[in-house]
């Protein structure tokens, strides 16, 4: 048993105890003789109350409680009036709950309620406590019946009672039936508790009722703003294939300061790229890398460069791509950097990047890298270097034909230019 559950049960026991004491000490109505003890039992009850009220050491208090309990147990309930019998059973249940003997407490309280002899308000209070004990003891079906009965008899049920009923339905495996009382709890409360919203939200999400879940999140984010709720809203829109709204939610959450972790910011930038808005992703990566909210890792620099490349910001992509390439354990990113230089017409830089790629190694298509090196050299009219690169490319089956075509092109260019 967890410490929180123990504390919860003790609080319930104390609540039952307090209620029991109040019930036992409330004077019987002088106008209604049925709410009275017999003279003999009245004296015993006064003695019990006196024992329970007497202060002292822990040992003395325990001894007084034990004596009070024994007095109650010695009373012949068959000869007691219905009201007296119900009161005595109620107080026995109270004492059992204080001892954390919840099975016995429930037995006594159920018997007390069954008498239907307590004053109306007291009867309803006892009925509600029975429902709580049944829930604690995981007798969910019984608790549902009890709580439904209690709610039907109370003039103005508290919102918390509907929440308790909803939780009990859920614990009984009847999630569908839990929705109505969970919704009622939220609607009736002036200031619904966060747990009430969470229960209703989870019930709708279980049934994939996304429209209803979004409506709840609209309220809960205003009252209990947190990253988790923003993330849930974004995830729901994503599940509904409304990525534009998902990204809008994430942007708003970022603006509100709830999305600021490295992983979340990078994922948002990647989502913008997927949605065809790479410039937005580039903005996120640039700011994050500058202010430190995104760690300067190879993946971060690669994502930043990818977003710039998709935005056709070739020149701006070179620096983050160079940083990513330097951190990589193979030369693939240097090849990509060389392709950017080729796009920009920076032939010498392209060849330098390819040289770094060859030095680092681990290339998936080395033949193609030699083709790129040859193209860069050819554009600078460095024919010998170009021919050497294309010759190396002929060693790879995948690029042999292309390399031979380039070699032929160079020979023709040299002849056209009158170069030997």
N, C-alpha and C positions, 0 to 999 in steps of 0.2 A: 504494500500500500504506500502510495506516495505521501510525502509530508503535506502537500497541498490538500490531498483528499482527507487526510487525518484532521487537518485544521478545519476543513469544510464540515466534516461530520461533528466535530466538537462544537462548532458554531451552531449547527442545527440542534444539537443536544441542549446547548444553553438556551436557545430560543424556545425549545419545547419546555424546558424546565421553567423558564420565566412565565410562559403561558400557563403552565400547570399551576404554578404558585398563584397567579392572578385568579385563575378559575376557582382555586380552592379558598381564596380569601374574599371573593366578591360576596357581599351579603345577599342572602336570598331575598327575592322581592316579597315585600309584606303584602302585596296585592295579589300574589299568585301562590297559593299554598303548595302547588305541585313542585315548585323549585325550593324544596326544603329537605333537610336531613331529619331523621328521627332524633328524638332528644338524646338517646344514648350515643348514636353515631356522631351527633353534633359535638359532644364532649370529646370524643376520640379525634375528630378532625381538628378541633382546636389544639389538642395536645400534639398532634402531628405537625401542625403549622408552627407551633412554638418551638418544637425540636428543630425544624428545618431553618427557622430564623435565627436560632441561637448561634453566636459567633464563638470562636475559640481556636485552638490549635488544629492542625490538619487531622490529627488523631481524634480529637474531640468532635469535630464536625462529622467525620466518618462514622463515629460511634452513634451520634445523634441521628444521622440518616438511616443507619441500620436499624435503630430502634423505631424510627418513624415508619419505615417500610414494614417492619414486623407487626406494628399496630394495624396497619392497613391490611396486611395479609390475614390477620386474625379476625377481621370483621366478616361476619356471615352475610355474604352478598345476597344470598337468596332471600333473606329476611329484610334487606334494605329496600328503601323506596327506589323507584327507577332513577330519580334524579341523583340520590345519594350514591347509588350503584355506579352510575355513569361518572360521577365526580371522582369516586375512589379509583375506578379503573383508569381514569385519565391521569390521576396523580401517580399511580403505579407505573404507568407508561412513561411519565416524566422521569421518575427515578431510574428506570431501566435505561432510558436514553442517556441520562447523565453518566451511567456506568458503561456506556457504549455497547450495551446489550440491545442492539437494534431489533433483533428478531422478537425478543420478549416485549420490547417497547411497542412494536407494531401490533402484536397480539392484543395487548391491553387497550391500545388506542382504538383498534378496530372494534373491540367489544364495547368500548365506551360509546363510539359512534352508533353502533348497532342498537343501543338502547333508545336512541332518538328522544332523550329525556333532558338534555342540556338546553339552556336558553338558546334561542336561534343563532345569535352571533357566536356564542361559544361552540355550538354544534358545527358551524361552518369552519371555524378556526381549527377544530379538531379534525374535521374531514380533510382539510388542506394538509395538515401535518401527516395524516395517514398517507396521502398521495406522495408527499416528499420522502417518507420512509420507504414506501414501496419502490420508488425510483432508486433510492440509495441501495436497496437490496436487490436491484435489477429485476424486479417483478414488474416489468414495463407494461404488460397488458392490463394488469390489475390497476397500476398507477394511472393509466389512460382513462379507465372507467371512473376511477375516483376523482380525478382532476376535471373530467368532463362534467361529472355530477356537481362538483363544487362550483364550477364556472356558471352552470345553468341556474344555480340557486343564489348567486351573489348579485346584488343589485347593480354594482359597478365594479366588475373584476379589474384588478390592477394589471397593467400591461405585463408586469413580470410573470403573472400567472400564465399568460398565453405563451410566453417564452418557455416557461417550465414545461408546459404541455407539448410545445413543438419539439423540445429536446427529447422528451420522453417518447414521442412518436418516432423520432429519428433513431433513438437507441433501440426501439422495438423493431427496427427494420422497415418502418412504414414512412419512408421519406416523402412520398406524395402527400400523405395526410398531414405532414408536418408543415407544409407550406402555408396553409391558411392561418393557423395560430401564430406562426412566425411573423407573417405579414401583419397580423392584427396587433402584435406586440409593438412593432415599429410604428404603425399608424396611430395607435392610441397614446403613445408616450410623447410627452412634451419634448423630452431630450432622450431619444432612444440610446441605449448603450451600444458601444462598438460591437460587443459580442452578439447582440441581436441582429445587427446588420450582417455580420459575418456568417451567421447561421443561415439567414435568408439567402444571402449571396451563394453560399455553397450548395444549397438546395436547388437553386435555379441552374447553377453550373453543372450539377450532376445530371440534370435533365436536358442539358445543352439548350437551355432557354436563354439565349444570349441577349436578346432585346431586353428582357426583364433584368438580367444581371447588369447590363450597362446602366439601366435606370437607377439601380441600387448604388452602383459605383459613383454615379453623379452626385448622389447625396453623401455617401460615406467619405468621398475625397474632400468635400467641403468641410465636413465635421471632424474627420480624423485623417488628415492628409498624411500619407506615407508613401514611400517608394513602392511597397508591395502592391498597393491599390492601383497606382499608375501603371505598374507593370502588368497587372491583371487586365486592366482596360485595354492596353496596347495589344496584349496577347489575344483577347477576345476579337478585336477588330481584325487581327491577323488571321484568326481561325475562320472568320467570316469572309476572308479574301478581300478585305477592305484595307489594303496596305497603306493607302494614302492617309486614311484616318488613324491607323496605327502609328504611322510616323508623326502625324500631327500631335497625337497624344504624347509621344515620347519627346518631341520638341518642347511641348508645354511643360512636361515634367522636368526637362533639363533646365528650362527657364526658371522654374520654381525651385530649382536646387536639389531635386530628388534623384536626378541621374547625373552622377559625377564620378563614378568608378571607371577605371580603365576599361574593363571588359565591356561594360554597358555602352560606353561612348564609342568604342571601336565597332561593336555590333550595330549600333545605330548608323554609323557611317557606311558600313557594308550594306545595310538595308537600303539606304539612300541610293547606293550604286545599283542595286538590284532593281529598284524602282525607276531607274533612269534619271536620277537627280544627283549625279556624282559631284557636282559643285557644292552641294550642301554637305555631302560627306567629307569633302576636302576641307571645308570650313571647320567642321568639328575636329578633324585630325590635326589641322594646323594649330588651332587654339589649344587643344589638349596637349600637344607636344611642347608648345611654348610655355604654358602655365604649369606644366608638370602633372596635370591630372591624367595624362596618358604616358605610361612609361616608354622611354625611347628604346623599344625592342625592335628586332628585325621585322616581326609581324606588323608592328605599328607603322614603321617607315614604309613597308611594302604596301599596306593598305592606303597610306597617304599618297604614295606615288601612283597606285592604281586609280585612285579617285581623280587625281590630276590628269592622268593619261586618258581616262574616259571623258574628262572635260576638255580634252584636246589642248591642255596646257602643257605642251611638250617641254618647254624650257624649264618650267617650274618643277617638273617631275624629276629632273636630273639629280638634284641634290638629295632628296629623300631616297631615291633609288640607289644612289651611290652608297649611302649609309646602310641601307638594307643589304646590299651586295657585300659590303665589307664584313657584316656580321654573319653572313650565310656560310654554311660549311661546304658549299660547292659553287661553281662559277656561273650557274644559270642566270642569276640576276645581273651579272656583268654583261651577259649576252643581251638581256633585255635593255640594259642601259645603252649598249652599242646600237640597238635598233632605234632608240630614241635619238641618238646622235645622228644616225643616218637620216631620220625623218627631218631633222633640223639642218641637214647638209653639213654637219661637222665631221668630216671624213677622218681627220687625224684623231679626234677624240674617240670616234667609233673604233678605230684600230687599236687605240690604247686600251679601251675597255675590253676588247676581245682578247688582247694579250693577257690581261688580268684574268679573264675567264679561263684561258688555257692553263695559266699558271696554277689556278685554284683547282681545276679539274672537276671530275664528276659530272660532265655534260651529258645530257641524254641524247643529243644529236650533234656530235662534234663536227660532222661533215657540213652541216648547215652553218655552223659558226665559221668555218673556213670560207664558205661561199660569201658570207657577209664581209669577212675581212678582205676578200678579193674585190668585192664591189667597192668598198671604201677606197682601196688602193687604186682601182681603175678610175674612180672619179677624180683622184688627184693626179692621174696619168703617171702613176708610179708602176709602170708595166711589169717590171721584174718582180716586184713584191706581189702584184696582183696575180701573175702567172704562177708564182710559187704557192700562193694560197689556193688557187684553183687546182693546181697539181695535187696538193694534199687532199683536197675535197674528192678527187677521183678515186681515192683509196676506199671510199665508203660507197656501198652499193646504192644507197638512197640518194646520193648527190652526184654520182658519177656522170650521168647524162647532162645534168645542168652545168657541171663544171666544164665538160668538154665544149658545150655551147659557148660559155664565157671565154674559154681559151681561144676559140675560133673568132669571137668578136674582137678580142684584143689584137690578134694577128691582123685582122682587117683594119682596125683603127690605126695600128702602127704603120701599115702600108699606105693608108689614106693620108696620114700625116707625114709620110716620107721618113719615118723613123725605122731604123734597122732593128 
